Amino acid sequence: DLAKFASISEGAPELWAKFSEWYGAVFAEGALSEREKALIALAVAHAVQCPYCIDAYTQACLDKGSNKEQMTEAVHVASA
């Protein structure tokens, strides 16, 4: 359940803090834009068939300005 994802921090708050810091750094603007990184993540999520990841990265793509055509193309590239 995507809405409850952060609750995994309850058992190991120190690890959650480290994960959150790393995750934020990975998806921060860099050589690739945040939008490009979200598209890559969405494509990988489909390739590994992770329903949670698909939901999360679909929303991330939309939040970063991707459209349905770009998202669909990224998924097809990962499937090729």
C-alpha beads as a LAMMPS data file, in Angstrom:
LAMMPS data file: protein, C-alpha beads

80 atoms
79 bonds

1 atom types
1 bond types

-500.0 500.0 xlo xhi
-500.0 500.0 ylo yhi
-500.0 500.0 zlo zhi

Masses

1 110.0

Atoms # bond

1 1 1 0.000 0.000 0.000
2 1 1 1.726 3.136 -1.264
3 1 1 0.173 5.355 1.393
4 1 1 1.690 3.207 4.145
5 1 1 5.204 2.895 2.673
6 1 1 6.842 5.240 5.184
7 1 1 5.593 3.069 8.050
8 1 1 8.508 0.709 7.387
9 1 1 10.603 3.283 9.232
10 1 1 9.011 2.316 12.541
11 1 1 11.208 -0.751 13.027
12 1 1 14.503 0.856 12.057
13 1 1 14.372 4.657 11.998
14 1 1 18.142 5.027 11.512
15 1 1 18.096 2.839 8.409
16 1 1 15.054 4.689 7.097
17 1 1 16.876 8.006 7.492
18 1 1 19.882 6.672 5.565
19 1 1 17.661 5.210 2.859
20 1 1 15.724 8.465 2.539
21 1 1 18.923 10.494 2.218
22 1 1 20.332 8.129 -0.423
23 1 1 17.034 7.962 -2.332
24 1 1 16.754 11.738 -2.410
25 1 1 20.308 12.055 -3.719
26 1 1 19.719 9.461 -6.438
27 1 1 16.648 11.257 -7.769
28 1 1 18.031 14.796 -7.436
29 1 1 18.815 16.876 -10.501
30 1 1 22.215 15.923 -11.904
31 1 1 23.558 14.843 -15.281
32 1 1 20.011 13.585 -15.817
33 1 1 17.000 15.708 -14.996
34 1 1 14.564 14.664 -12.285
35 1 1 12.023 14.034 -15.061
36 1 1 14.414 11.735 -16.950
37 1 1 15.236 9.820 -13.772
38 1 1 11.543 9.321 -13.029
39 1 1 10.995 7.984 -16.563
40 1 1 13.876 5.526 -16.135
41 1 1 12.474 4.403 -12.793
42 1 1 9.023 3.897 -14.321
43 1 1 10.482 1.837 -17.157
44 1 1 12.454 -0.350 -14.739
45 1 1 9.379 -0.750 -12.523
46 1 1 7.479 -2.178 -15.478
47 1 1 10.402 -4.399 -16.492
48 1 1 10.589 -5.952 -13.011
49 1 1 6.785 -5.905 -12.641
50 1 1 6.644 -4.098 -9.291
51 1 1 3.064 -2.804 -8.785
52 1 1 4.049 -0.468 -5.932
53 1 1 6.918 0.950 -7.978
54 1 1 4.719 1.412 -11.040
55 1 1 2.234 3.450 -9.003
56 1 1 4.935 5.505 -7.296
57 1 1 6.931 6.280 -10.429
58 1 1 3.853 6.968 -12.549
59 1 1 2.963 9.699 -10.074
60 1 1 6.579 10.911 -9.973
61 1 1 6.633 11.162 -13.778
62 1 1 3.428 13.172 -13.809
63 1 1 4.704 15.415 -11.002
64 1 1 7.911 16.073 -12.963
65 1 1 6.026 17.020 -16.136
66 1 1 6.071 13.846 -18.221
67 1 1 3.088 13.055 -20.386
68 1 1 1.431 9.728 -21.197
69 1 1 3.239 9.430 -24.535
70 1 1 6.677 9.846 -22.921
71 1 1 5.841 7.408 -20.157
72 1 1 4.551 4.814 -22.626
73 1 1 7.650 5.155 -24.795
74 1 1 9.951 4.695 -21.790
75 1 1 8.118 1.510 -20.812
76 1 1 8.410 0.155 -24.360
77 1 1 12.155 0.882 -24.411
78 1 1 12.616 -1.080 -21.183
79 1 1 10.607 -3.953 -22.623
80 1 1 12.638 -4.174 -25.829

Bonds

1 1 1 2
2 1 2 3
3 1 3 4
4 1 4 5
5 1 5 6
6 1 6 7
7 1 7 8
8 1 8 9
9 1 9 10
10 1 10 11
11 1 11 12
12 1 12 13
13 1 13 14
14 1 14 15
15 1 15 16
16 1 16 17
17 1 17 18
18 1 18 19
19 1 19 20
20 1 20 21
21 1 21 22
22 1 22 23
23 1 23 24
24 1 24 25
25 1 25 26
26 1 26 27
27 1 27 28
28 1 28 29
29 1 29 30
30 1 30 31
31 1 31 32
32 1 32 33
33 1 33 34
34 1 34 35
35 1 35 36
36 1 36 37
37 1 37 38
38 1 38 39
39 1 39 40
40 1 40 41
41 1 41 42
42 1 42 43
43 1 43 44
44 1 44 45
45 1 45 46
46 1 46 47
47 1 47 48
48 1 48 49
49 1 49 50
50 1 50 51
51 1 51 52
52 1 52 53
53 1 53 54
54 1 54 55
55 1 55 56
56 1 56 57
57 1 57 58
58 1 58 59
59 1 59 60
60 1 60 61
61 1 61 62
62 1 62 63
63 1 63 64
64 1 64 65
65 1 65 66
66 1 66 67
67 1 67 68
68 1 68 69
69 1 69 70
70 1 70 71
71 1 71 72
72 1 72 73
73 1 73 74
74 1 74 75
75 1 75 76
76 1 76 77
77 1 77 78
78 1 78 79
79 1 79 80
